[in-house]
């Protein structure tokens, strides 16, 4: 149970620090911290609940994306296709996506950012499995390897993420908000953001790294605000009302604004580059920025052992590699068609055109031989005329 939050008019910095020290619990030897103790079980139980919410939320998002994709495929087969937003099936997918994002939002309120953010790889892995089962897409060897790596990385992340539990109250968020670590981080982030925005707007630089770096910088602010809002709502439901503090609405406005601009730059990236390029790069950039935000703002790696940090980073690397393998060349394989389809052309013209089909095993196009029957027949017809 989190310690009660001091709310009297005489609250000062020592009281807030005392609250923070009681809110944090780390894996250290001693009474009440053993692997079989009730405190350890309760601490990991709430983390596992957050992990479950995040995984289920990402799987629901995978289902929603495949439903929307199936809706687009159905509309494309119609003689007079209607707009996608008039499709009931598409709206069903959108509703499921909202449910999945709600699960992710709730997960940030009960578990560390460094534990929840990397679990986005489950959405990509789940989408690959669902597309094979229901959309009858091909299952490649790289898909199996990528899914395996994603699951392995998730296992390492869940077991070796920083074992820290803290109650996110308004006083806690206020204390972090004016901390020197966060102020320095915000100054550096604004500086880098302005430099990238200058090259993007003035120099017309549209490289995918520039666009998705802008998305990632905004995503770090989004992640901080999402955890603050979700954590204060959770604290209000389990302990004391926190929604009367101005910091709650400040974080809410920051969350909404950063999400809007984040979507804007992400849409620009998806218009200029294929999904197979955007998805893995965006996942890596977003996860990295979210982890850094959790470390700087919420100090989630404070007191963590070197081995724990190393295995955690290795788990992130495996999940990144898994996402890359699952999305690699997924769109290109649907565009490979070595032959031109002349199946609807009848008669002697079909026979003639068949002879100039490109050779699937060669690098050059075929030509009509000089002594072909079709050439002779054409010359004979001209003489008779």
C-alpha positions as CSV (number, residue, x, y, z in Angstrom):
1,X,0.0,0.0,0.0
2,X,1.4,3.4,-1.0
3,X,2.1,5.9,1.8
4,X,-0.5,8.6,2.2
5,X,0.2,11.8,0.4
6,X,0.7,15.0,2.4
7,X,-1.9,17.5,1.5
8,X,-1.7,20.1,4.2
9,X,-0.8,23.7,3.5
10,X,2.6,23.2,5.2
11,X,3.8,20.6,2.8
12,X,7.5,21.1,1.9
13,X,10.3,19.4,0.0
14,X,11.3,17.1,2.9
15,X,7.7,15.8,3.1
16,X,7.7,15.1,-0.6
17,X,11.1,13.4,-0.5
18,X,9.8,11.3,2.4
19,X,6.8,10.3,0.3
20,X,9.0,9.4,-2.7
21,X,11.3,7.2,-0.5
22,X,8.3,5.3,0.8
23,X,6.8,4.9,-2.7
24,X,9.9,3.3,-4.1
25,X,10.8,-0.3,-3.5
26,X,13.9,-2.0,-5.1
27,X,15.3,-5.5,-5.3
28,X,17.6,-5.4,-2.3
29,X,18.3,-8.0,0.3
30,X,16.6,-7.6,3.7
31,X,13.4,-8.2,5.5
32,X,10.3,-8.0,3.3
33,X,12.2,-8.1,0.0
34,X,12.9,-11.8,-0.5
35,X,11.6,-13.6,-3.5
36,X,9.0,-15.4,-1.4
37,X,7.9,-12.5,0.8
38,X,4.5,-11.1,0.6
39,X,5.8,-7.6,-0.3
40,X,7.8,-9.0,-3.3
41,X,4.7,-10.9,-4.5
42,X,2.4,-7.8,-4.2
43,X,5.0,-5.6,-6.0
44,X,5.4,-8.0,-8.9
45,X,1.7,-8.8,-9.0
46,X,0.8,-5.2,-9.9
47,X,3.6,-5.2,-12.5
48,X,2.3,-8.4,-14.0
49,X,-1.1,-6.9,-14.1
50,X,0.2,-4.0,-16.1
51,X,2.1,-6.3,-18.4
52,X,-1.1,-8.3,-19.0
53,X,-3.0,-5.2,-19.8
54,X,-0.3,-4.0,-22.2
55,X,0.0,-7.4,-24.0
56,X,-3.8,-7.8,-24.3
57,X,-4.1,-4.2,-25.5
58,X,-1.5,-4.7,-28.2
59,X,-3.1,-8.0,-29.3
60,X,-6.5,-6.2,-29.6
61,X,-4.8,-3.5,-31.6
62,X,-3.4,-6.3,-33.9
63,X,-6.9,-7.7,-34.4
64,X,-8.3,-4.2,-35.1
65,X,-5.7,-3.5,-37.8
66,X,-6.4,-6.8,-39.6
67,X,-10.1,-6.2,-39.4
68,X,-9.6,-2.8,-41.0
69,X,-7.3,-4.3,-43.6
70,X,-10.0,-6.9,-44.4
71,X,-12.6,-4.2,-44.7
72,X,-10.4,-2.3,-47.2
73,X,-9.9,-5.5,-49.2
74,X,-13.7,-6.1,-49.3
75,X,-14.4,-2.6,-50.5
76,X,-11.8,-2.9,-53.2
77,X,-13.5,-5.9,-54.7
78,X,-16.9,-4.1,-55.0
79,X,-17.9,-2.7,-58.4
80,X,-18.8,0.6,-56.8
81,X,-16.8,0.8,-53.6
82,X,-18.1,3.1,-50.9
83,X,-15.8,5.2,-48.6
84,X,-14.2,3.1,-45.9
85,X,-15.7,5.2,-43.1
86,X,-19.1,4.0,-44.2
87,X,-18.2,0.4,-43.6
88,X,-19.5,-1.1,-40.4
89,X,-16.6,-3.6,-40.3
90,X,-14.1,-0.7,-40.5
91,X,-15.7,1.0,-37.5
92,X,-15.7,-2.3,-35.6
93,X,-11.9,-2.3,-36.1
94,X,-11.6,1.3,-35.0
95,X,-13.6,0.5,-31.8
96,X,-11.3,-2.4,-31.0
97,X,-8.3,-0.2,-31.5
98,X,-9.7,2.3,-29.0
99,X,-10.2,-0.6,-26.5
100,X,-6.6,-1.8,-27.1
101,X,-5.2,1.8,-26.6
102,X,-7.2,2.0,-23.4
103,X,-5.5,-1.1,-22.1
104,X,-2.1,0.4,-22.9
105,X,-3.1,3.6,-21.1
106,X,-4.2,1.8,-18.0
107,X,-1.0,-0.3,-18.0
108,X,1.1,2.9,-17.7
109,X,-0.7,3.7,-14.5
110,X,0.3,0.6,-12.7
111,X,3.7,-0.4,-14.2
112,X,7.0,1.4,-15.2
113,X,7.4,3.0,-18.6
114,X,10.5,1.0,-19.1
115,X,8.4,-2.2,-18.8
116,X,5.4,-1.2,-20.8
117,X,6.8,0.7,-23.8
118,X,8.9,-2.2,-25.3
119,X,5.9,-4.4,-25.3
120,X,4.7,-2.7,-28.5
121,X,6.6,-5.5,-30.3
122,X,3.7,-7.8,-29.4
123,X,1.4,-5.8,-31.6
124,X,3.6,-6.5,-34.7
125,X,4.1,-10.1,-33.8
126,X,0.4,-10.6,-33.1
127,X,-0.5,-8.9,-36.4
128,X,1.7,-11.3,-38.3
129,X,0.1,-14.4,-36.7
130,X,-3.5,-13.1,-37.2
131,X,-2.8,-12.1,-40.9
132,X,-1.6,-15.7,-41.6
133,X,-4.6,-17.3,-39.9
134,X,-7.4,-15.1,-41.1
135,X,-6.2,-13.2,-44.2
136,X,-4.3,-16.3,-45.6
137,X,-1.0,-14.4,-46.0
138,X,2.2,-16.4,-46.4
139,X,4.1,-17.4,-43.3
140,X,7.8,-16.9,-44.0
141,X,10.8,-18.3,-42.2
142,X,11.7,-14.7,-41.2
143,X,8.3,-14.3,-39.7
144,X,8.8,-17.3,-37.4
145,X,12.2,-16.2,-36.4
146,X,11.0,-12.6,-35.8
147,X,8.1,-13.8,-33.7
148,X,10.4,-16.0,-31.7
149,X,12.8,-13.2,-31.0
150,X,10.0,-10.9,-30.1
151,X,8.6,-13.3,-27.5
152,X,12.1,-14.0,-26.1
153,X,12.8,-10.3,-25.8
154,X,9.5,-9.8,-24.1
155,X,10.3,-12.5,-21.6
156,X,13.6,-10.9,-20.7
157,X,12.0,-7.4,-20.5
158,X,9.3,-8.7,-18.1
159,X,11.9,-10.4,-15.8
160,X,14.7,-7.9,-15.9
161,X,12.9,-4.5,-16.1
162,X,13.6,-2.2,-13.2
163,X,11.8,-3.7,-10.2
164,X,10.4,-0.4,-8.9
165,X,7.0,0.5,-7.7
166,X,5.8,4.0,-7.0
167,X,2.4,5.6,-6.5
168,X,2.0,8.5,-9.0
169,X,0.3,11.3,-7.0
170,X,0.0,14.9,-8.0
171,X,2.7,15.8,-5.5
172,X,5.1,13.2,-7.0
173,X,4.5,14.6,-10.6
174,X,5.1,18.1,-9.4
175,X,8.3,17.2,-7.7
176,X,9.6,15.4,-10.9
177,X,8.3,18.3,-13.1
178,X,10.6,20.9,-11.5
179,X,13.6,18.5,-11.0
180,X,16.9,19.5,-12.6
181,X,17.1,16.2,-14.5
182,X,13.9,16.8,-16.3
183,X,14.5,20.5,-16.9
184,X,17.9,19.6,-18.5
185,X,16.3,16.9,-20.6
186,X,13.5,19.2,-21.8
187,X,16.0,21.9,-22.8
188,X,18.1,19.3,-24.8
189,X,15.0,17.9,-26.4
190,X,13.6,21.3,-27.4
191,X,17.0,22.1,-28.9
192,X,17.2,18.9,-31.0
193,X,13.6,19.2,-32.0
194,X,14.1,22.8,-33.3
195,X,17.2,21.7,-35.3
196,X,15.3,18.8,-36.9
197,X,12.3,21.0,-37.6
198,X,14.5,23.6,-39.2
199,X,16.0,21.0,-41.6
200,X,12.6,19.6,-42.3
201,X,10.8,22.8,-43.0
202,X,13.5,25.1,-44.4
203,X,15.8,22.6,-46.1
204,X,12.9,20.3,-47.2
205,X,14.7,17.3,-45.6
206,X,12.2,14.4,-45.6
207,X,14.5,11.6,-44.7
208,X,12.7,8.9,-42.7
209,X,15.2,9.3,-39.8
210,X,14.3,13.0,-39.5
211,X,10.6,12.5,-39.6
212,X,10.6,9.6,-37.1
213,X,13.1,11.4,-34.8
214,X,10.5,14.2,-34.6
215,X,7.9,11.6,-33.8
216,X,10.1,10.0,-31.1
217,X,10.9,13.3,-29.4
218,X,7.2,14.1,-29.2
219,X,6.5,10.5,-28.1
220,X,8.8,10.9,-25.1
221,X,6.7,13.8,-23.9
222,X,3.5,11.8,-24.6
223,X,4.8,8.9,-22.6
224,X,5.6,11.0,-19.6
225,X,2.2,12.8,-19.6
226,X,0.3,9.5,-20.3
227,X,1.9,7.9,-17.2
228,X,1.2,11.0,-15.1
229,X,-2.4,11.2,-16.1
230,X,-3.0,7.4,-15.9
231,X,-1.1,7.2,-12.6
232,X,-3.1,10.1,-11.0
233,X,-6.4,8.5,-12.1
234,X,-5.3,5.2,-10.7
235,X,-4.2,6.9,-7.4
236,X,-7.6,8.6,-7.3
237,X,-9.4,5.3,-7.6
238,X,-7.3,3.5,-5.0
239,X,-6.3,6.1,-2.5
240,X,-7.1,9.8,-2.6
241,X,-8.6,12.1,-5.3
242,X,-5.9,13.7,-7.4
243,X,-8.0,15.3,-10.2
244,X,-8.3,18.6,-8.4
245,X,-4.7,19.4,-8.8
246,X,-3.7,21.8,-11.7
247,X,-0.8,19.5,-12.6
248,X,-3.3,16.8,-13.7
249,X,-4.8,19.1,-16.4
250,X,-1.4,20.4,-17.4
251,X,-0.3,16.9,-18.1
252,X,-3.6,16.1,-19.9
253,X,-3.1,19.1,-22.3
254,X,0.5,18.1,-22.9
255,X,-0.6,14.5,-23.7
256,X,-3.3,15.6,-26.2
257,X,-1.1,18.2,-27.9
258,X,1.9,16.0,-28.3
259,X,-0.3,13.1,-29.6
260,X,-1.8,15.4,-32.3
261,X,1.6,16.6,-33.6
262,X,3.1,13.1,-33.3
263,X,0.4,11.8,-35.6
264,X,1.0,14.6,-38.1
265,X,4.7,13.8,-38.6
266,X,3.9,10.0,-38.6
267,X,1.4,10.5,-41.4
268,X,4.0,12.4,-43.4
269,X,6.4,9.4,-43.0
270,X,3.8,6.9,-44.1
271,X,3.0,8.9,-47.2
272,X,6.7,9.0,-48.3
273,X,7.8,5.5,-47.2
274,X,6.3,2.0,-47.2
275,X,4.9,0.5,-44.0
276,X,7.6,-2.1,-43.9
277,X,10.1,0.7,-43.6
278,X,8.2,3.0,-41.2
279,X,7.0,0.3,-38.7
280,X,10.4,-1.1,-37.5
281,X,12.2,2.3,-37.4
282,X,9.3,4.0,-35.6
283,X,9.1,1.1,-33.1
284,X,12.9,1.4,-32.3
285,X,12.8,5.2,-32.1
286,X,9.6,5.3,-30.0
287,X,10.7,2.6,-27.5
288,X,14.1,4.2,-27.1
289,X,12.7,7.7,-26.4
290,X,10.1,6.3,-24.0
291,X,12.7,4.3,-22.0
292,X,14.9,7.5,-21.8
293,X,11.9,9.5,-20.6
294,X,11.1,6.9,-17.9
295,X,14.7,6.9,-16.8
296,X,15.0,10.7,-16.6
297,X,11.6,11.8,-15.4
298,X,10.5,8.9,-13.2
299,X,14.1,7.7,-12.4
300,X,13.1,4.1,-13.0
301,X,16.6,2.7,-13.2
302,X,17.7,4.3,-10.0
303,X,19.5,1.6,-7.9
304,X,19.4,-1.1,-10.7
305,X,22.3,-3.5,-11.0
306,X,24.5,-3.5,-14.0
307,X,23.6,-7.1,-15.0
308,X,19.9,-6.3,-14.8
309,X,20.4,-3.3,-17.1
310,X,22.5,-5.3,-19.5
311,X,20.0,-8.1,-19.8
312,X,17.2,-5.5,-20.2
313,X,19.0,-3.8,-23.0
314,X,19.6,-7.2,-24.7
315,X,15.9,-8.0,-24.4
316,X,15.1,-4.7,-26.1
317,X,17.6,-5.5,-28.9
318,X,15.9,-8.9,-29.5
319,X,12.4,-7.3,-29.7
320,X,13.8,-4.7,-32.2
321,X,15.3,-7.4,-34.3
322,X,12.1,-9.5,-34.2
323,X,10.0,-6.5,-35.4
324,X,12.5,-5.9,-38.2
325,X,12.4,-9.5,-39.4
326,X,8.6,-9.7,-39.3
327,X,8.1,-6.5,-41.4
328,X,11.0,-7.0,-43.7
329,X,10.0,-7.2,-47.4
330,X,6.4,-8.0,-46.5
331,X,5.0,-5.7,-49.2
332,X,7.5,-6.5,-51.9
333,X,6.6,-10.1,-52.1
334,X,3.0,-9.2,-53.2
335,X,4.4,-7.0,-56.1
336,X,6.6,-9.7,-57.7
337,X,4.9,-10.9,-60.9
338,X,7.4,-12.1,-63.5
339,X,4.8,-12.7,-66.2
340,X,2.4,-10.3,-67.9
341,X,-1.1,-11.8,-67.9
342,X,-2.6,-12.1,-71.4
343,X,-5.1,-14.7,-70.4
344,X,-8.1,-12.8,-71.8
345,X,-6.6,-12.3,-75.2
346,X,-7.8,-14.9,-77.7
347,X,-6.8,-16.3,-81.0
348,X,-3.7,-15.8,-83.0
349,X,-2.9,-12.5,-81.2
350,X,-2.6,-14.4,-78.0
351,X,-0.2,-16.9,-79.7
352,X,1.9,-14.0,-81.0
353,X,2.0,-12.2,-77.7
354,X,2.9,-15.3,-75.8
355,X,6.2,-15.4,-77.7
356,X,7.3,-12.0,-76.4
357,X,6.6,-12.8,-72.8
358,X,9.6,-12.0,-70.6
359,X,11.6,-15.1,-69.6
360,X,11.2,-15.6,-65.9
361,X,14.6,-17.2,-65.7
362,X,16.4,-14.6,-67.8
363,X,17.1,-10.9,-67.8
364,X,15.9,-10.0,-71.3
365,X,12.6,-9.9,-73.1
366,X,11.7,-12.4,-75.8
367,X,11.3,-11.3,-79.5
368,X,9.4,-12.7,-82.5
369,X,11.6,-15.0,-84.5
370,X,12.1,-14.1,-88.1
371,X,10.6,-17.3,-89.4
372,X,7.6,-17.4,-87.1
373,X,4.2,-18.6,-88.3
374,X,2.5,-15.5,-87.3
375,X,4.9,-13.3,-89.3
376,X,4.4,-15.5,-92.4
377,X,0.7,-15.5,-92.1
378,X,0.6,-11.7,-91.8
379,X,2.8,-11.2,-94.9
380,X,0.7,-13.8,-96.8
381,X,-2.5,-11.9,-96.0
382,X,-0.9,-8.6,-97.2
383,X,0.1,-10.2,-100.6
384,X,-3.4,-11.6,-101.1
385,X,-4.9,-8.2,-100.4
